[in-house]
Amino acid sequence: MDRATRAVFTGTFQEASDGTDPSERMQKDMCAGYVLFNCADLKIEVTTAASFADSGARDPYDPEERRMKKDFGSRFDCPGGNDIVTVRAAATISRFFPFLDLTRRPVGRGRQLIMSTAVFKAEPYADGRCQ
């Protein structure tokens, strides 16, 4: 998460645009190296706002269905310089000890949802393109 959000923060993510889906590129950045989950399960949303008060991230968990929301990961607002950016990543992982429900977000039998969120003001770089 740190590596991928830093690239958005500095504008290098936008500068490296190669015409592919930005969510897939960010997923690839987040999964570079060793990870403790299946990268195919990783969903990412990037949103922008005019102020920190207006920023926010959707909750990826559907408590009624006890799974990740079907439409989570479908939003990617391409950040520009000085934008307030929210990046939320969520993935499902195996829960090896079912009695240790640390997140209160069970996803089916023996799995749970984990997520990470970063909110920041991007550096004042020139607006780029994400795709």
Long-range contacts (C-beta under 8 A, 24 or more apart in sequence): 1-30, 1-87, 1-89, 1-116, 1-118, 3-29, 3-30, 3-32, 4-29, 4-30, 4-87, 5-85, 5-87, 5-118, 5-120, 8-46, 8-79, 8-85, 8-87, 8-122, 9-85, 9-120, 9-122, 9-123, 10-122, 10-123, 10-125, 11-81, 11-122, 11-123, 11-125, 11-126, 11-128, 13-130, 14-78, 14-79, 14-125, 14-127, 14-128, 14-129, 14-130, 15-128, 17-128, 17-129, 17-130, 17-131, 19-131, 20-131, 21-131, 22-46, 22-76, 22-78, 22-130, 22-131, 23-73, 23-76, 26-76, 26-87, 30-89, 36-93, 37-91, 37-92, 37-93, 37-114, 38-91, 38-92, 39-91, 41-91, 41-92, 41-93, 42-89, 42-90, 42-91, 43-68, 43-72, 43-73, 43-89, 43-90, 43-91, 44-73, 44-76, 44-87, 44-88, 44-89, 44-90, 45-72, 45-73, 45-74, 45-75, 45-76, 45-86, 45-87, 45-88, 46-75, 46-76, 46-77, 46-78, 46-79, 46-85, 46-86, 46-87, 47-75, 47-77, 47-85, 47-86, 48-77, 48-78, 48-79, 48-80, 48-83, 48-84, 48-85, 48-86, 49-83, 49-84, 49-86, 50-84, 51-84, 52-84, 52-119, 52-121, 54-84, 55-84, 55-85, 55-86, 55-119, 56-86, 57-86, 57-87, 57-88, 57-117, 57-119, 58-88, 60-88, 60-90, 60-113, 60-115, 61-90, 61-105, 61-113, 63-105, 66-106, 66-107, 66-108, 67-107, 67-108, 68-92, 68-107, 68-113, 76-130, 78-128, 78-129, 78-130, 78-131, 79-122, 79-130, 80-122, 80-125, 80-127, 80-128, 81-122, 81-123, 81-124, 81-125, 81-126, 81-127, 82-121, 82-122, 82-123, 82-124, 83-121, 83-122, 84-119, 84-120, 84-121, 84-122, 85-118, 85-119, 85-120, 85-121, 85-122, 86-117, 86-118, 86-119, 87-117, 87-118, 87-119, 88-115, 88-116, 88-117, 88-118, 89-115, 89-116, 89-117, 90-114, 90-115, 90-116, 91-115
